[in-house]
């Protein structure tokens, strides 16, 4: 499929600000009580997804990266939200937040 310059410009005009959050495991992942802390992290992330704070939630099946989320709030607010995450507070994960642009209506295929 060939994309025209006009199509690129039309799509670019619809871009909206989001925040990309990357959660990385730390060596504390295996600490005592980690499973219960991780369950609370999961509950919180799924709740934020249900509330619309997280638009896309992607757990990552890797030893270094725990997950990626696209959040609908500004980067500074996303940083504050993630600083309060149970796994981040326990030192099991660290959070990186970057401002990004996305295109409303984009979705993962069913």
C-alpha positions as MATLAB code, in Angstrom:
seq = 'XXXXXXXXXXXXXXXXXXXXXXXXXXXXXXXXXXXXXXXXXXXXXXXXXXXXXXXXXXXXXXXXXXXXXXXXXXXXXXXXXXXXXXXXXXXXXXXXXXXXXXXXXXXXXX';
ca = [
       0.000    0.000    0.000;
       1.332    3.400   -0.954;
       0.744    6.292    1.449;
       0.607    9.814    0.109;
       2.111   12.907    1.698;
      -1.426   14.211    2.171;
      -2.434   11.075    4.088;
       0.584   11.453    6.368;
      -0.231   15.111    7.003;
      -3.901   14.335    7.663;
      -2.996   11.667   10.206;
      -0.355   13.862   11.846;
      -2.984   16.589   12.322;
      -5.002   14.215   14.535;
      -2.118   13.415   16.918;
      -2.879   13.883   20.614;
      -0.529   13.894   23.624;
      -0.209   10.733   25.719;
       2.379    9.298   28.083;
       4.318    6.118   27.401;
       5.144    4.248   30.595;
       7.716    1.454   30.657;
       7.971   -0.679   33.783;
      11.213   -2.571   34.305;
      11.889   -5.326   36.809;
      14.626   -4.838   39.395;
      16.530   -7.528   41.317;
      13.971   -7.060   44.122;
      11.370   -8.861   41.980;
      11.984  -12.031   44.019;
      11.755  -10.413   47.454;
       9.625  -11.929   50.215;
       5.966  -11.060   49.676;
       6.507  -10.156   46.007;
       3.494  -12.106   44.732;
       1.050  -10.179   46.936;
       2.622   -6.845   45.996;
       2.482   -7.727   42.302;
      -1.200   -8.668   42.606;
      -1.937   -5.214   44.056;
       0.039   -3.651   41.199;
      -2.035   -5.626   38.693;
      -5.301   -4.639   40.402;
      -4.271   -0.970   40.280;
      -3.208   -1.087   36.620;
      -6.418   -2.853   35.526;
      -8.466   -0.336   37.547;
      -6.726    2.574   35.797;
      -7.452    0.897   32.465;
     -11.132    0.614   33.396;
     -11.160    4.295   34.428;
      -9.554    5.407   31.156;
      -6.274    6.609   32.710;
      -4.555    3.812   30.811;
      -5.599    3.547   27.160;
      -3.446    0.540   26.276;
      -2.031   -1.916   28.813;
       0.571   -4.457   27.686;
       2.185   -6.807   30.200;
       5.529   -7.914   28.745;
       6.674  -11.513   28.999;
      10.343  -10.861   29.687;
      12.802  -10.937   32.554;
      13.759   -7.275   32.210;
      10.622   -5.404   31.123;
       7.451   -5.918   33.158;
       5.054   -3.950   31.004;
       4.184   -0.964   28.858;
       1.203    1.339   29.162;
      -0.036    4.279   27.165;
      -1.589    6.690   29.622;
      -4.070    9.452   28.814;
      -2.607   11.896   31.338;
       0.351   14.287   30.956;
       3.814   12.840   31.606;
       4.291   14.572   34.965;
       0.969   13.202   36.246;
       1.855    9.747   34.895;
       5.162    9.915   36.793;
       3.319   10.745   40.026;
       0.798    7.946   39.465;
       3.516    5.398   38.786;
       5.630    6.546   41.752;
       2.723    5.412   43.953;
       2.551    1.956   42.320;
       2.956   -0.882   44.855;
       5.754   -2.610   42.895;
       7.593    0.677   42.333;
       7.279    1.637   46.004;
       8.564   -1.808   47.031;
      11.545   -1.458   44.684;
      10.457   -4.432   42.535;
       9.990   -2.248   39.439;
      11.198    1.068   38.200;
       9.078    3.270   35.997;
      10.113    5.343   32.996;
       7.621    7.830   31.561;
       8.003    9.633   28.252;
       5.628   12.082   26.590;
       4.435   10.767   23.245;
       1.832   11.361   20.560;
      -0.849    8.943   19.496;
      -3.778    8.821   17.155;
      -7.238    8.626   18.770;
      -9.102    5.571   17.622;
      -6.015    3.415   17.162;
      -6.559    0.041   18.782;
      -5.049   -3.400   19.059;
      -6.704   -5.894   16.700;
      -9.240   -8.189   18.325;
];
